Amino acid sequence: MILWRSRMGETSSSVARSLVGRSMRIRRRLALCFLACAGLAMANAPSVAAETAAEKKEAEGWVPALRLGVGVHVQGLNGSASSPDSLDPIRNPPTLPGEPDRSSANAPGDSAVTEFIRVGMRLYAPENLLGEGAPRLFAQAGVETPLDDGFIAGRYNFDVDILDFGTTTGDVSDFCPEVPPTTLCSYEARIFVDILANWHFGIGSDFRLPIADGQYHIVPTLEYFGQAFESEGTFGVTLSQGLGTEDDPRVISEKSQTEFIHGVAAGLGLEVDVWEADWLAARLFLNARAAWLLTERKASFSGMNPTPTVNFNQANFSAQPSGIVLTIASGIEFRWKGRKTR
């Protein structure tokens, strides 16, 4: 049989269970990290309150901030493979009692569930731009780099053995790209998608909550969202003359160009101030975002067989990420307040 990358041998259900389990563990770690840091912020709250009670803080002007975080990316995938030179890859279920199920089909792929690293910038408008007590506006931009790649977007499997026909009518040459004495053939294909990067820029509002001396903030955002991805397709057929003979694999492999897709995103965050000095402040954040991709998402590409056989010279592939991307992230922000003169 064809030797694929190790993860290709996994079943769709086992891969899905593994991805869901890993995603749940990551979410728990993010939540525990944020809760622990929020607890630290609460412990420091009296000191911050004492400072503000002692003196009235001046309203900040334009302030830049650096944001660093980690998170989880979730996105559905879909892909297909076909060979226009091969025999019709359609389902052909049994029509007679005892006849084998000589069927083939493209099976669904997995979801792209991966951790990512986020680096971003935020520019805060003056605190009282909209009036005292009003939310503080800001503009922000960032880039996310996923830590995993090679997600399976689609599967194709088909096996036929002439010995399975028994006394029923049929010929292996009806399904295989070689005439007898070939007695067995097996088609197998995988379509992979690599999410290379996500990026975003947009605006938001910082609503300071009237608790814990205003350390907690609710932060909605509206942004442009972009994504770059690549696809790789591998389609092979393994020919055999039966038991005790050496298999003869023929493989078509091809990569797509880098695809760029664009959309919009809306997010909501909970942020808490944890440290402040004359010229620098730190804040923790936990936010969730949903993005809707609005441009064409489908990548189509073809490959040729380096060892051509009868009826198996070309393969066509397609890969299509889902139009909805969900992310959840936590991290820390360092806000430059400006060095004050005495």
C-alpha positions as CSV (number, residue, x, y, z in Angstrom):
1,M,0.0,0.0,0.0
2,I,1.0,3.6,-0.3
3,L,3.1,5.1,2.5
4,W,1.7,8.4,3.6
5,R,2.8,10.8,6.3
6,S,2.2,9.1,9.7
7,R,-0.9,11.1,10.5
8,M,-2.6,9.9,7.3
9,G,-3.0,6.5,8.9
10,E,-5.2,7.9,11.6
11,T,-9.0,7.6,11.2
12,S,-11.1,10.7,11.0
13,S,-12.8,9.9,14.3
14,S,-9.5,9.3,16.1
15,V,-8.0,12.5,14.7
16,A,-11.1,14.4,15.7
17,R,-11.0,13.1,19.3
18,S,-7.4,13.9,19.6
19,L,-7.9,17.5,18.3
20,V,-10.9,18.1,20.5
21,G,-9.0,16.7,23.6
22,R,-6.0,18.9,22.8
23,S,-8.2,22.0,22.3
24,M,-10.0,21.4,25.6
25,R,-6.6,21.1,27.5
26,I,-5.4,24.3,25.9
27,R,-8.6,26.2,26.8
28,R,-8.3,25.0,30.4
29,R,-4.7,26.2,30.6
30,L,-5.6,29.6,29.1
31,A,-8.5,29.9,31.6
32,L,-6.3,28.9,34.6
33,C,-3.6,31.3,33.5
34,F,-6.0,34.2,33.2
35,L,-7.7,33.4,36.5
36,A,-4.4,33.2,38.4
37,C,-3.3,36.5,36.9
38,A,-6.7,38.1,37.7
39,G,-6.3,36.9,41.3
40,L,-2.9,38.6,41.4
41,A,-4.5,41.8,40.2
42,M,-7.2,41.6,42.9
43,A,-4.5,41.1,45.5
44,N,-2.8,44.3,44.2
45,A,-6.0,46.3,44.0
46,P,-5.7,47.9,47.5
47,S,-2.3,49.5,46.6
48,V,-3.7,50.9,43.3
49,A,-6.7,52.2,45.1
50,A,-4.5,53.8,47.8
51,E,-2.5,55.6,45.1
52,T,-5.6,57.0,43.3
53,A,-7.1,58.0,46.6
54,A,-4.0,60.0,47.5
55,E,-3.9,61.9,44.3
56,K,-6.0,62.5,41.2
57,K,-4.4,60.9,38.2
58,E,-4.0,63.0,35.1
59,A,-6.0,61.8,32.0
60,E,-3.7,60.0,29.5
61,G,-3.3,61.3,26.0
62,W,-2.4,59.2,22.9
63,V,-0.8,56.0,24.2
64,P,0.8,53.1,22.3
65,A,0.8,49.5,23.6
66,L,2.4,46.2,22.8
67,R,0.3,43.1,23.1
68,L,1.6,39.5,23.3
69,G,-0.6,36.4,23.6
70,V,-1.3,32.8,22.9
71,G,-4.6,31.2,21.8
72,V,-6.6,28.5,20.0
73,H,-7.7,28.7,16.3
74,V,-10.7,26.6,15.1
75,Q,-11.8,26.4,11.5
76,G,-13.5,23.8,9.4
77,L,-11.9,22.4,6.2
78,N,-13.1,20.7,3.1
79,G,-11.3,19.1,0.2
80,S,-11.6,16.6,-2.7
81,A,-9.4,14.7,-5.2
82,S,-10.2,13.1,-8.5
83,S,-8.5,11.8,-11.6
84,P,-10.1,12.6,-14.9
85,D,-8.1,9.9,-16.6
86,S,-9.1,7.1,-14.2
87,L,-12.4,5.2,-14.1
88,D,-15.4,7.0,-12.9
89,P,-15.0,7.6,-9.1
90,I,-18.6,7.2,-8.2
91,R,-20.4,5.0,-5.7
92,N,-21.2,1.6,-7.2
93,P,-23.0,-0.4,-4.5
94,P,-23.9,-4.0,-4.9
95,T,-26.8,-4.8,-7.2
96,L,-26.8,-8.6,-6.9
97,P,-26.9,-10.8,-3.7
98,G,-23.4,-11.5,-2.5
99,E,-21.8,-8.9,-4.8
100,P,-19.0,-6.9,-3.1
101,D,-19.4,-3.2,-2.4
102,R,-17.2,-1.7,-5.1
103,S,-17.5,1.9,-4.0
104,S,-15.4,5.0,-3.8
105,A,-15.9,8.5,-2.5
106,N,-14.4,11.6,-1.1
107,A,-14.7,11.5,2.7
108,P,-14.9,14.6,4.9
109,G,-11.7,16.1,6.3
110,D,-10.9,17.4,9.8
111,S,-11.0,20.8,11.4
112,A,-8.0,23.0,11.7
113,V,-7.6,23.2,15.5
114,T,-4.3,24.7,16.5
115,E,-2.6,26.9,19.1
116,F,-1.2,30.2,17.8
117,I,1.1,33.0,19.0
118,R,-0.2,36.6,18.6
119,V,1.8,39.8,18.4
120,G,-0.1,43.1,18.1
121,M,-0.1,46.8,18.7
122,R,-2.8,49.1,20.0
123,L,-3.0,52.9,19.9
124,Y,-5.3,54.4,22.6
125,A,-7.0,57.7,22.0
126,P,-7.0,60.3,24.8
127,E,-9.0,59.1,27.8
128,N,-11.4,62.0,27.7
129,L,-11.8,62.3,24.0
130,L,-15.5,61.4,24.2
131,G,-16.0,63.0,27.6
132,E,-15.2,62.1,31.2
133,G,-16.5,58.6,32.0
134,A,-17.0,57.7,28.3
135,P,-15.3,54.6,26.8
136,R,-11.8,55.1,25.5
137,L,-11.4,54.4,21.7
138,F,-8.4,52.7,20.2
139,A,-7.1,51.3,16.9
140,Q,-5.2,48.0,16.9
141,A,-3.5,45.5,14.5
142,G,-1.9,42.1,14.9
143,V,-0.5,38.9,13.4
144,E,-1.2,35.3,14.5
145,T,1.1,32.4,13.6
146,P,-0.4,28.9,14.0
147,L,1.9,26.3,15.6
148,D,0.5,23.3,13.7
149,D,0.2,22.5,10.0
150,G,-0.8,19.8,7.6
151,F,-4.5,19.5,8.5
152,I,-6.4,16.9,6.5
153,A,-9.1,18.7,4.4
154,G,-10.3,15.6,2.5
155,R,-9.8,11.9,2.1
156,Y,-10.4,9.6,-0.9
157,N,-10.2,5.7,-0.5
158,F,-11.1,2.9,-2.9
159,D,-10.0,-0.8,-2.9
160,V,-11.0,-3.6,-5.3
161,D,-9.8,-7.2,-5.3
162,I,-10.7,-9.6,-8.2
163,L,-10.9,-12.4,-5.6
164,D,-13.8,-10.6,-4.0
165,F,-15.9,-11.0,-7.1
166,G,-16.3,-14.8,-6.6
167,T,-18.8,-16.2,-9.0
168,T,-20.5,-12.9,-9.8
169,T,-19.8,-11.0,-13.0
170,G,-17.2,-8.3,-13.0
171,D,-13.6,-7.7,-13.9
172,V,-10.9,-5.9,-11.9
173,S,-10.0,-4.0,-15.1
174,D,-13.4,-2.2,-14.7
175,F,-12.0,-0.4,-11.7
176,C,-8.2,-0.4,-12.0
177,P,-6.0,1.6,-14.4
178,E,-4.2,-1.6,-15.6
179,V,-5.5,-4.6,-17.4
180,P,-5.1,-8.2,-15.9
181,P,-2.9,-9.9,-14.6
182,T,-3.4,-7.1,-12.0
183,T,-5.7,-8.6,-9.4
184,L,-5.9,-5.8,-6.9
185,C,-5.8,-2.0,-6.9
186,S,-6.1,0.6,-4.2
187,Y,-6.7,4.3,-4.6
188,E,-5.9,6.6,-1.7
189,A,-5.7,10.4,-1.6
190,R,-5.2,13.1,1.0
191,I,-5.6,16.9,0.7
192,F,-3.8,18.9,3.3
193,V,-4.2,22.6,4.3
194,D,-1.6,24.7,6.1
195,I,-2.9,27.9,7.8
196,L,0.2,30.1,7.3
197,A,-1.0,33.2,9.2
198,N,-3.9,35.4,10.2
199,W,-3.8,39.2,10.5
200,H,-6.2,41.8,11.6
201,F,-6.6,45.6,12.1
202,G,-9.5,47.6,13.3
203,I,-11.1,49.7,16.0
204,G,-12.5,49.1,19.5
205,S,-13.8,50.7,22.7
206,D,-12.5,50.3,26.2
207,F,-15.3,50.3,28.8
208,R,-13.9,50.7,32.3
209,L,-16.1,48.8,34.9
210,P,-16.9,50.6,38.1
211,I,-15.5,47.9,40.3
212,A,-12.1,47.2,42.0
213,D,-11.1,50.9,41.4
214,G,-11.7,50.5,37.6
215,Q,-9.1,47.8,37.0
216,Y,-11.5,45.7,34.9
217,H,-12.5,46.5,31.3
218,I,-14.9,45.2,28.8
219,V,-13.5,45.6,25.3
220,P,-15.6,45.0,22.1
221,T,-13.8,45.2,18.7
222,L,-14.6,45.4,15.0
223,E,-11.8,44.5,12.5
224,Y,-10.7,43.5,9.1
225,F,-9.5,39.9,9.1
226,G,-7.1,38.3,6.6
227,Q,-5.7,34.8,6.2
228,A,-3.0,33.0,4.1
229,F,-3.0,29.3,3.5
230,E,-1.5,26.7,1.2
231,S,-2.7,23.3,0.1
232,E,-1.1,20.0,-0.8
233,G,-2.7,17.1,-2.6
234,T,-1.4,13.5,-2.9
235,F,-3.3,10.9,-5.0
236,G,-1.9,7.4,-5.5
237,V,-2.9,4.0,-6.8
238,T,-1.2,0.8,-5.7
239,L,-1.3,-2.1,-8.1
240,S,-0.8,-5.8,-7.2
241,Q,-0.9,-9.2,-8.8
242,G,-2.0,-10.9,-5.6
243,L,-0.4,-12.5,-2.5
244,G,3.3,-12.9,-2.6
245,T,3.9,-10.3,-5.2
246,E,5.4,-6.8,-4.8
247,D,3.1,-3.8,-4.8
248,D,3.5,-1.2,-7.6
249,P,2.6,2.3,-6.2
250,R,2.0,5.2,-8.5
251,V,1.7,8.6,-6.8
252,I,0.7,12.1,-8.0
253,S,1.7,14.9,-5.6
254,E,1.2,18.7,-6.0
255,K,1.1,21.9,-4.0
256,S,-1.0,24.9,-4.5
257,Q,0.0,28.5,-4.6
258,T,-0.4,30.6,-1.5
259,E,-4.0,31.8,-1.2
260,F,-5.1,35.0,0.5
261,I,-8.6,35.5,1.7
262,H,-10.3,38.4,3.5
263,G,-13.2,39.1,5.7
264,V,-14.5,40.9,8.8
265,A,-14.3,40.0,12.5
266,A,-16.0,41.0,15.8
267,G,-14.6,40.3,19.2
268,L,-15.2,40.8,22.9
269,G,-12.6,40.9,25.6
270,L,-12.2,41.0,29.4
271,E,-9.1,42.9,30.5
272,V,-7.6,43.7,33.9
273,D,-4.9,46.2,35.0
274,V,-2.2,44.4,37.0
275,W,0.6,46.9,37.3
276,E,1.3,50.6,36.8
277,A,4.3,52.9,37.1
278,D,4.9,56.6,36.1
279,W,5.6,55.7,32.5
280,L,4.5,52.0,31.9
281,A,1.5,49.9,32.7
282,A,0.6,46.2,32.3
283,R,-2.7,44.6,31.7
284,L,-3.9,41.0,31.2
285,F,-6.5,40.1,28.5
286,L,-8.8,37.3,27.6
287,N,-10.8,37.7,24.4
288,A,-12.8,35.7,21.9
289,R,-13.3,36.6,18.2
290,A,-15.5,35.3,15.3
291,A,-14.3,36.1,11.8
292,W,-16.3,35.8,8.6
293,L,-14.3,35.3,5.4
294,L,-16.1,37.0,2.5
295,T,-13.8,36.4,-0.6
296,E,-13.3,33.2,-2.6
297,R,-11.8,30.5,-0.4
298,K,-11.4,27.6,-2.8
299,A,-7.9,26.6,-4.0
300,S,-7.9,24.3,-7.1
301,F,-4.7,22.8,-8.6
302,S,-3.6,19.7,-10.6
303,G,-0.6,17.4,-10.7
304,M,0.8,14.9,-13.3
305,N,1.9,11.3,-12.7
306,P,5.7,11.1,-12.9
307,T,5.3,7.3,-13.8
308,P,2.2,7.4,-16.1
309,T,0.0,4.3,-16.3
310,V,-3.1,3.6,-18.4
311,N,-5.9,5.8,-17.1
312,F,-3.9,7.4,-14.3
313,N,-1.9,10.4,-15.7
314,Q,-3.4,13.4,-13.9
315,A,-5.1,14.3,-10.6
316,N,-7.2,17.3,-9.7
317,F,-7.3,18.7,-6.1
318,S,-9.4,21.3,-4.3
319,A,-9.2,22.6,-0.8
320,Q,-11.5,25.1,0.9
321,P,-11.2,26.4,4.5
322,S,-14.5,27.3,6.2
323,G,-15.8,30.8,6.0
324,I,-16.0,31.1,9.8
325,V,-12.9,31.3,12.0
326,L,-13.2,31.2,15.8
327,T,-10.3,32.2,18.1
328,I,-9.8,32.6,21.9
329,A,-6.7,34.1,23.2
330,S,-5.1,35.4,26.4
331,G,-2.0,37.4,27.0
332,I,-0.4,40.6,28.4
333,E,-0.3,44.2,27.2
334,F,2.4,46.7,28.0
335,R,1.2,50.3,27.7
336,W,3.6,53.1,27.3
337,K,2.3,56.1,29.3
338,G,5.1,58.5,28.5
339,R,8.0,59.5,30.8
340,K,6.9,62.3,33.1
341,T,9.1,65.2,34.0
342,R,9.3,66.5,37.6
